[in-house]
């Protein structure tokens, strides 16, 4: 207790060097110090507030190397308590660090703020990074009930987790007239890479911005790569051929690389015409792919 009090006194010091030395040794402190640091993090003195936040960060990193340790569990508990009693800015700060440490037992506590406009971004980010089925169930349920303007963020989280359980949600959202939502669903579906029972209806490229068109094609190629890896050559080849016919050299090249990995006679037949492409980059990519296929 005496060392904890001394540490907090150093964090609130008017001497910047003393504050710096204190936050650098924060990893030596126990989790109970987080409550005091939380109060100091809201200080009107910028130097003190910064030192307190850096001290919490240092303490979090000190227990983040190994899972299952008693001190790590204590830090998670202290961060949850800090989030519970803090103002939204500090609560968001606590949620960000919980994303590095929290386990499934913290999901219910974190999820309570998923509908709070000021915190929902941090909540989803945190749940996205917690392993296990519990956070996935929360994200799936939240996506169904969320406001349309926030569904893209939840879909992105499901895509990053490669959650096959989200394929149905993605297919439904891909049909939305809301281009932002449809494109977010396509990106998530492409990352997940699982073949759907029904043919996916990708967002129409017409009406999309140039950047959105890039994201759309990138998603298509991610899905094609996943299908090729799963042995679904026909599904993959349909998409690769679309990219081969695109005017952009980088899409043609990406398709050539993906097709070459398949190593089939059909793949060779698709690449062969590109050996005589008028575009130098495409021609060189095809030549390299052709040589690589010869070694398979």
N, C-alpha and C positions, 0 to 999 in steps of 0.2 A: 504493500500500500504506500509506504514512504517513497519507494523508488518511482511508483506511478505518479504520485503527486509532484515529485521533483521533475519528472519527465514532462508533465503537462505545464508545469511552471516554465520550463525551458521553451516549450512550444509557444507560449504566450509572451515570451521575452521581447523587449524592444530591440534587442541586439540580433541582427540578422544572422551573424555567425553562430550564435548560440542556438537559434531556431534551426538553422541548417544542420548543425551537428546532431540535434535532437531527432529530427525527422529521419536522418540517415541511420540511426540506431533503433528505429521504431520496431524493426523485426525482432528485437530482443524482448519486447514487451509482451504482456499477456493480452488476451482479447478484451478484457474488461476496460482497457484504456480507450477503446473505440467510442464509448459513450461520452467521455470527456472530450475526445477529439471532435466528435460531432458537434458539440456545443461551440467549440473554438472555430470550427469550419464555417460557422455562421457569423463570425466576428466582423465588426465593421472595419477592423484594421486589416487591409489587404494582405500584409505580410504574415500576420498570424493565421488568417484564413487559409492562405496558401500552404503554410507549414503544416497545419492540421490535416489538410487534404492529402498532402504528400506523405505524411506520416501514416495515414490510413492505407494509402497505396503501397507503401513500403511493407507494412504489416501483412497486407493481402498477398503480395508477391512472396513473402517469406514462408508462407504456408502453402503456396500453390504448387510447389514442386512434387509433393507426395499427397495422394488422396488417402482418406481413411484415418488420418491422424487425429488425436483428441484436440489438438490446438486448432486444426483446420475447422473442425466441427464447431468449436467455440467461436471462432471468427465469423463463421456463417451465421450463427445464432445472434452474435452482437450486431452484425450488419442488418439482419432482419429487424432487430429491435430499433436500430437507428432509423431504418426506413419507415417503420411504423410511427415513430414520433416526430419525424422531421418534416420540414416544409418541402413542397414539391421539388425545388432545385436540388436539395441535399438528398432527398429520397431517390431522385434519378441517379445521383452520384453513387448511392449505396447499391442500387440495382445494377449499375454497370459493373461494380466489383463483384457482386453476387454472380454475375454471368461467368466469372472465372472459377468460382469455388462451389457454388450450390449444387446439391444433388436432388434426387426426386423428392426427398422429404421436405424440401423447401418450396416445391411447385405451388401448392395451394396458397401459401403466404404471398408468393410473388404474383400469382394470377389474379389476386383480388383487385389489382389496379389496371387490368387490361382494358377496361372501358373508360379510363380516365384520359381525356385528350392530352393532358400535360405529361402523362407517364407511359401511355400505351406503347410508344416506340421503344422505350427502354425495357418494358415488360416483355415484348415480343423478342427483342434482342437477347434478353436473359433466357427466356424459355427455349429459344432456338439453340442455345449452346449447352443446355442441361441435357445430359444423355438419359436414355430410357424412354419407356412408353408414356409415362405420366405427362410430361410436357407436350408430347405429341398429341395426346387426347385433348388437352386444353387448346392447342393451336387449331386443331381440326374443328372443334366446337366453336371457337371464336370466329373462325373464318365464315362459318355459316350465318352467324348472327351479327357480324361487324357491319358498320356503315360502309357503303360502297367505296368511299374515298380511302378507307384503310385496308380493304381487302388485298390490294396489291402487296402491301408490306407483309401481311401474314402469308400470302402465297409465296413470296420470296423466301421467307423463313422455312416453309415446308419444302421448297425446292432445294435450299442449301442443305437441309437434312436428308434430301433424297428419299422423302417419305412416300413410299408406294401407296400408302393408305389415302394419299391426297390426290391420286390420279382422277377420281371421279369429280372432285371439286374443280380440278384444273380443266377438265373437258367441258364442264358446265360453264365455267367463267370464260373460256376461250370463245364461246358463242355470244358473249355479251356485246351489245352495240357500243358499250363504253370501251373505246380503243385502249385506254390506259389499263383497264382491268383485263381485257382480253389478251393484251400483250404480256402483262405480268403473269397470267396463267400459262401462256405459251412458254415463257422463260422457265417457269417452275417445272412444267411438264417435260421440257427438253432436258433439264438437269436431272430429273428423276429417272427418265429414260426407260420406263417400263411400258411395254406394249399394252395398249388398251384393248378391251374386248371389241369396242366399236372404233371405226376409223376416226381419228381426231380431225376436227375442223379448225385448221389454223386460221388466224386472223388474216383477212384479205390485205394484201400489200397496198392496194389502192387507198389513197387517203392518208397513208402514214407519212410521217416526216422521214427525212433521210436517215436520221439516227434510229428511228423506230424500225425502219426497213432493215437496218443492220442487225438490230436486236432480234428481229423476226427470223432472219436467215441464220443467225448464229444459233438460235434455239432449234431450228430445223436440223442443222448439222450436228448439234449435240445429241439430238434424238437419234439421228441416223447412225452416229458413232456407237451409241449404246445398243442399237438394234444389231449392228454388224458384230459387236462384241458378243451378243447373245446368240448369234448364229442365224438371225432373221435377215438373211441376205436380200430377199425380195423387198421387204419393208425399207431397208436401208438404201437399196439401189434406186428406188423411186425418188427419194429425196436427193440423193447424190446427183441424179440425172438433171433434176431441176437446177441445182447449183452449177452443173457443167454448162448449162445453157444460159446462165446469167452473163451479162456483158462485163461484169467486174472481174478482173484477173484474180483477185484474192479469193473470191468465192469459187471460181473454177479450180484454182490451186488447192483450196481446202478440200474440195470434192475429190480431186485426183488422189490426194494423200489418203483420204478415208477409203476410197475404192481400192487403192493398192494394198491396203492392209488385208482385204478380203482374200486376195490371191486366187481368185477363180477365173475360169475362162471368160465368163461374162464381164468380170472386172477388167481383164486385159482388153477385151473388145471395146469397152467404154473408153479406156485410156488411149488406145492406139491412135484415133484421129487427132488427139491433142498433141501428138508428137510433131505435127505439121502446123500447129497453131501460128497465126500471124503475130501473136503476142509472145514476146521473148520470155517473160516470166513463166507463163503457162507452158510454153514449149520446154523450158529447162526443167520445170517441176515434173512434167510428164516423162521426160527422159530419165530423170533420177528415179522416179517411181517405177518405170519400166525395168530399169536395171535391177532395182531392189526386188521386184517380183520374179525376175529370172533366177534369183538365188533361193527362192522359197521352195 
